[in-house]
Amino acid sequence: MSVMTATHEVFNQAEPLAGVNLFRVNRPLADALRVLAPGLETKRLDELGAEMGSAEMQRHARLANTHAPVLHAHDRVGRRVDQVEFHPSYHALLGAALRHGLHGTPWGAGPLGHVERAAGFMLFTEAEPSVLCPVSMTYAVTPSLRANAALQAEWGPRVAAREYDERFVPGTFKRAVTMGMGMTEKQGGSDVRANTTRARHDGEDAWGRRYRITGHKWFMSAPMCDAFLVLAQAPGGLSCFFLPRWLPDWTGNGTVNALFVQRLKHKLGNHANASSEVEFANAAAWLVGEEGRGVPQILAMGALTRLDCALGTAGLMRQALSIALHHTAQRHAFGKPLVAQPLMTNVLADLALESEAATLLALRLALAVDRTENGADGDPSFDAAHEAVMRRVLTPVAKFWICKRGSHFGQEAMECLGGNGYVEEAGEGVMARIYREMPLNSIWEGAGNIMALDLQRALRGADVAPALEHELRGARGANAALDRAAARVLAAIDGGVPEAQSRILARDTALVLQAALLHRISPPAVFEAFCAARLAASSDVFGALDERADLDPLIERAMPVEHA
Ligand SMILES: Cc1cc2nc3c(=O)[nH]c(=O)nc-3n(C[C@H](O)[C@H](O)[C@H](O)COP(=O)(O)OP(=O)(O)OC[C@H]3O[C@@H](n4cnc5c(N)ncnc54)[C@H](O)[C@@H]3O)c2cc1C
């Protein structure tokens, strides 16, 4: 036996962050829940935090991302099979997400169901975000599906079942299902009116008006879902359809629907999730809502996947921050732990501000969804009309700004690890994975410009200025820079903003809302530092906090350790 001679001792290399309870170490999240959802029982989040922070789940995340899904379009002898094979770790992760109820469970679950699920979604993201794609779509489908009572009655309980059934068998044979969506085509994604996929009326049955769909989708993620909502041109215009992978007994004797998976996308990140190109050749599908109302119908789903983009990015930020803090607390350079070098302290504290502000804003949106869907059980401060406006406005604002900051944040957090941050080493380098994942939440479900334009649409559809004023009232007078910024935003909304300035409005609206939430929820030092860095001054680089501010409390608050 030959023994390799060690030429040197390995030291001053950081141990990975593993085996922490992600919920218990996340102070901003706990504080946000305490203030925004005081009645919420957090036991289940605590269990989720422990499981998702475990070394076992980190191993699953690594394996699911390094063993990407494989498409089997045909079998060995040439028959089409159109199935995607995943690594067992993918199934372990997806099973955990459904077991923890991150999909359809909040609908009708009573007050705070959506908030609890949103917090869980953020925590799960810190372990693995890509399996959450079908989870998010399965969560978001319910408001759309309700427009077809027969489908909702049959599939509704299945999208909420805390089980995972990975078998490729008819959805009607399963107790638990997952659902996807197909909007984007080659010639147009944002502009779905350009869809060319056609729908031909084919009769009536137990699921309502049946059609035959022919055409394609250029992106359709998670093609092993049991059914999809798809857009297609019907005689009455662009319409929304329910398209199952398997035909129900009465139409096709339990045969596979004519959905052909052409190819899986070779993506920058999101490797554990399969994103496919598909074609439909006379595939059977059932109308959801009315003919010609496809866009608003499917956007009822899209609005909720946009919430998840904001939640997911907030989760990724928190994960990246935790890793950066954990690393810099161990790594020494120039005689000190990196975290104690003043300039690194400044960078990390600035990232902590961003992460906390993102968490609060995403959770505020989830609360608006919760209140408008599940009510507030006698809370005297509950104002249904206000929550409806906040839900409408915050969806594009939070999706735009949080996701837009994600990539910048990921790059800076990666840099805190130096060269090691850039190295993946068979999936062990989690920071590089986070960095590759970050741009996706900004692109899918409506890219940045589409969100900024949607904010303009929201302003046309409701009296937003008084609602924002009401939302910001608790922070009025607390900080001069916030007062000035809020006045600017309200004046811009009142006066109207040219289309080409819509991003600025989306950003500024997000910033004042984040500041007001920090005022309401977080320690004064966090609020003051945020106002100084994001509203009084504007810096295009992290690490530009005022050197006179005491940044140590910000670092201590964000450090991924259990706090007393
Ligand atoms: C990994 C992955 C998975 C996906 N999964 C799915 C899925 O499951 N189902 C699905 O339906 N889609 C899916 N998509 C597609 C995704 O939603 C679209 O790519 C996205 O909505 C953008 O559409 P597009 O690619 O056609 O780009 P385009 O519509 O061509 O947009 C390109 C750019 O132009 C901007 N733009 C568009 N219109 C305007 C305008 N009027 N003014 C200013 N700027 C504008 C956009 O903001 C964007 O930045 C997925 C995408 C990816 C990357």
The ligand as an SDF file (V2000), in Angstrom:
LIG
                    3D

 53 58  0  0  0  0  0  0  0  0999 V2000
  -35.6010   27.6940  -16.8370 C   0  0  0  0  0  0  0  0  0  0  0  0
  -36.8610   28.2570  -17.3620 C   0  0  0  0  0  0  0  0  0  0  0  0
  -38.0430   27.5950  -17.1440 C   0  0  0  0  0  0  0  0  0  0  0  0
  -39.2370   28.0880  -17.6500 C   0  0  0  0  0  0  0  0  0  0  0  0
  -40.3940   27.4010  -17.4360 N   0  0  0  0  0  0  0  0  0  0  0  0
  -41.5430   27.8410  -17.9910 C   0  0  0  0  0  0  0  0  0  0  0  0
  -42.7730   27.1190  -17.8250 C   0  0  0  0  0  0  0  0  0  0  0  0
  -42.8310   26.1080  -17.1250 O   0  0  0  0  0  0  0  0  0  0  0  0
  -43.8740   27.5740  -18.4520 N   0  0  0  0  0  0  0  0  0  0  0  0
  -43.8630   28.7050  -19.2250 C   0  0  0  0  0  0  0  0  0  0  0  0
  -44.9050   29.0620  -19.7710 O   0  0  0  0  0  0  0  0  0  0  0  0
  -42.7240   29.4170  -19.3850 N   0  0  0  0  0  0  0  0  0  0  0  0
  -41.5790   29.0230  -18.7830 C   0  0  0  0  0  0  0  0  0  0  0  0
  -40.4230   29.7500  -18.9440 N   0  0  0  0  0  0  0  0  0  0  0  0
  -40.4340   30.8980  -19.8270 C   0  0  0  0  0  0  0  0  0  0  0  0
  -40.3490   32.2370  -19.1380 C   0  0  0  0  0  0  0  0  0  0  0  0
  -41.5010   32.5100  -18.3930 O   0  0  0  0  0  0  0  0  0  0  0  0
  -40.0890   33.2770  -20.2380 C   0  0  0  0  0  0  0  0  0  0  0  0
  -38.8030   33.0210  -20.7620 O   0  0  0  0  0  0  0  0  0  0  0  0
  -40.2060   34.6950  -19.7620 C   0  0  0  0  0  0  0  0  0  0  0  0
  -41.5250   34.9930  -19.4010 O   0  0  0  0  0  0  0  0  0  0  0  0
  -39.7570   35.6930  -20.8510 C   0  0  0  0  0  0  0  0  0  0  0  0
  -40.3580   35.4240  -22.0860 O   0  0  0  0  0  0  0  0  0  0  0  0
  -39.4690   35.2350  -23.4060 P   0  0  0  0  0  0  0  0  0  0  0  0
  -38.3880   34.2700  -23.0800 O   0  0  0  0  0  0  0  0  0  0  0  0
  -40.3410   34.8980  -24.5440 O   0  0  0  0  0  0  0  0  0  0  0  0
  -38.7750   36.6120  -23.6400 O   0  0  0  0  0  0  0  0  0  0  0  0
  -39.3780   37.8870  -24.3760 P   0  0  0  0  0  0  0  0  0  0  0  0
  -40.8380   37.9450  -24.1830 O   0  0  0  0  0  0  0  0  0  0  0  0
  -38.8550   37.9210  -25.7480 O   0  0  0  0  0  0  0  0  0  0  0  0
  -38.7060   39.0370  -23.5310 O   0  0  0  0  0  0  0  0  0  0  0  0
  -37.3290   39.3750  -23.6760 C   0  0  0  0  0  0  0  0  0  0  0  0
  -37.0480   40.6280  -22.8750 C   0  0  0  0  0  0  0  0  0  0  0  0
  -37.8400   41.6820  -23.3660 O   0  0  0  0  0  0  0  0  0  0  0  0
  -38.5150   42.3240  -22.3150 C   0  0  0  0  0  0  0  0  0  0  0  0
  -39.7870   42.8260  -22.8130 N   0  0  0  0  0  0  0  0  0  0  0  0
  -40.8140   42.1320  -23.3460 C   0  0  0  0  0  0  0  0  0  0  0  0
  -41.8190   42.9540  -23.6680 N   0  0  0  0  0  0  0  0  0  0  0  0
  -41.4250   44.2040  -23.3350 C   0  0  0  0  0  0  0  0  0  0  0  0
  -42.0160   45.4930  -23.4270 C   0  0  0  0  0  0  0  0  0  0  0  0
  -43.2590   45.6650  -23.8840 N   0  0  0  0  0  0  0  0  0  0  0  0
  -41.3080   46.5600  -23.0020 N   0  0  0  0  0  0  0  0  0  0  0  0
  -40.0790   46.4090  -22.5150 C   0  0  0  0  0  0  0  0  0  0  0  0
  -39.4640   45.2270  -22.4110 N   0  0  0  0  0  0  0  0  0  0  0  0
  -40.1290   44.1290  -22.8020 C   0  0  0  0  0  0  0  0  0  0  0  0
  -38.6700   41.2750  -21.2260 C   0  0  0  0  0  0  0  0  0  0  0  0
  -38.7710   41.8810  -19.9480 O   0  0  0  0  0  0  0  0  0  0  0  0
  -37.3870   40.5020  -21.3920 C   0  0  0  0  0  0  0  0  0  0  0  0
  -36.3820   41.1100  -20.6300 O   0  0  0  0  0  0  0  0  0  0  0  0
  -39.2370   29.2780  -18.3970 C   0  0  0  0  0  0  0  0  0  0  0  0
  -38.0370   29.9680  -18.6020 C   0  0  0  0  0  0  0  0  0  0  0  0
  -36.8710   29.4730  -18.0960 C   0  0  0  0  0  0  0  0  0  0  0  0
  -35.5950   30.2300  -18.3420 C   0  0  0  0  0  0  0  0  0  0  0  0
  1  2  1  0
  2  3  1  0
  2 52  2  0
  3  4  2  0
  4  5  1  0
  4 50  1  0
  5  6  2  0
  6  7  1  0
  6 13  1  0
  7  8  2  0
  7  9  1  0
  9 10  1  0
 10 11  2  0
 10 12  1  0
 12 13  2  0
 13 14  1  0
 14 15  1  0
 14 50  1  0
 15 16  1  0
 16 17  1  0
 16 18  1  0
 18 19  1  0
 18 20  1  0
 20 21  1  0
 20 22  1  0
 22 23  1  0
 23 24  1  0
 24 25  2  0
 24 26  1  0
 24 27  1  0
 27 28  1  0
 28 29  2  0
 28 30  1  0
 28 31  1  0
 31 32  1  0
 32 33  1  0
 33 34  1  0
 33 48  1  0
 34 35  1  0
 35 36  1  0
 35 46  1  0
 36 37  1  0
 36 45  1  0
 37 38  2  0
 38 39  1  0
 39 40  1  0
 39 45  2  0
 40 41  1  0
 40 42  2  0
 42 43  1  0
 43 44  2  0
 44 45  1  0
 46 47  1  0
 46 48  1  0
 48 49  1  0
 50 51  2  0
 51 52  1  0
 52 53  1  0
M  END
$$$$
